[in-house]
């Protein structure tokens, strides 16, 4: 049985619909800019703090290059846990 948003021990401080869009969009590696354009955000820091960091923390999203988390070429990809959550929602 997979996880659902309401059964997470982590209570998201973000819009679940937008987080779901991010996870679905990151089925293939995407850059922060690509994600921001998709969700029509302009402020990188606020976007990263509101969505990317929490999704990374609960391991629904992963860094493609974890050795260099601040690389300008960094890309994000949905984890297996994130894909299970998408399937079950």
C-alpha positions as CSV (number, residue, x, y, z in Angstrom):
1,X,0.0,0.0,0.0
2,X,1.4,3.4,-1.0
3,X,1.6,6.6,0.8
4,X,-1.0,9.4,0.4
5,X,-0.6,13.1,1.2
6,X,-2.8,12.8,4.2
7,X,-0.9,9.9,5.7
8,X,2.4,11.6,5.6
9,X,3.9,12.3,9.0
10,X,5.1,15.5,7.5
11,X,2.4,18.1,7.1
12,X,3.2,20.1,3.9
13,X,3.3,23.9,4.2
14,X,2.7,24.1,0.5
15,X,0.0,23.7,-2.1
16,X,-0.4,19.9,-2.6
17,X,-1.7,20.4,-6.1
18,X,1.5,22.4,-7.1
19,X,3.7,19.8,-5.3
20,X,2.0,17.1,-7.3
21,X,2.6,19.0,-10.5
22,X,6.3,19.3,-9.6
23,X,6.6,15.5,-8.9
24,X,4.8,14.6,-12.2
25,X,6.9,17.1,-14.2
26,X,10.2,15.7,-12.7
27,X,9.6,12.3,-14.0
28,X,12.5,13.2,-16.2
29,X,15.3,15.4,-14.7
30,X,14.3,19.1,-14.7
31,X,16.2,22.3,-13.6
32,X,15.0,24.7,-11.1
33,X,14.3,27.2,-13.8
34,X,12.2,24.7,-15.8
35,X,10.1,24.0,-12.7
36,X,9.6,27.7,-11.9
37,X,8.5,28.4,-15.5
38,X,6.0,25.4,-15.3
39,X,4.4,26.8,-12.1
40,X,4.8,30.5,-13.1
41,X,7.1,31.5,-10.1
42,X,9.6,34.3,-10.4
43,X,11.5,34.2,-7.1
44,X,14.1,31.4,-7.0
45,X,14.7,31.5,-3.2
46,X,11.0,31.5,-2.2
47,X,10.3,28.7,-4.7
48,X,13.2,26.6,-3.4
49,X,12.2,27.2,0.2
50,X,8.5,26.6,-0.3
51,X,8.6,23.5,-2.6
52,X,12.0,22.1,-3.5
53,X,13.6,21.9,0.0
54,X,10.6,20.3,1.7
55,X,10.2,17.8,-1.1
56,X,13.9,16.9,-0.9
57,X,13.6,16.6,2.9
58,X,10.8,14.1,2.8
59,X,12.6,12.3,-0.1
60,X,9.9,12.7,-2.7
61,X,12.4,14.6,-4.9
62,X,16.1,14.0,-5.3
63,X,19.1,15.9,-6.6
64,X,20.5,14.5,-9.8
65,X,24.0,15.6,-8.7
66,X,24.0,15.4,-4.9
67,X,27.7,16.1,-4.7
68,X,27.1,19.6,-5.9
69,X,23.7,20.7,-4.5
70,X,24.3,24.4,-5.4
71,X,25.5,23.7,-9.0
72,X,23.9,25.9,-11.6
73,X,23.4,22.7,-13.7
74,X,21.6,20.9,-10.9
75,X,18.5,19.0,-11.9
76,X,15.8,17.4,-9.8
77,X,14.0,14.0,-10.3
78,X,11.1,12.4,-8.6
79,X,12.1,9.5,-6.3
80,X,10.4,6.1,-6.3
81,X,8.6,7.2,-3.1
82,X,7.3,10.3,-5.0
83,X,6.2,8.1,-7.9
84,X,4.3,5.8,-5.6
85,X,2.6,8.9,-4.0
86,X,1.6,10.1,-7.5
87,X,0.1,6.7,-8.5
88,X,-1.9,6.5,-5.2
89,X,-3.3,10.0,-5.3
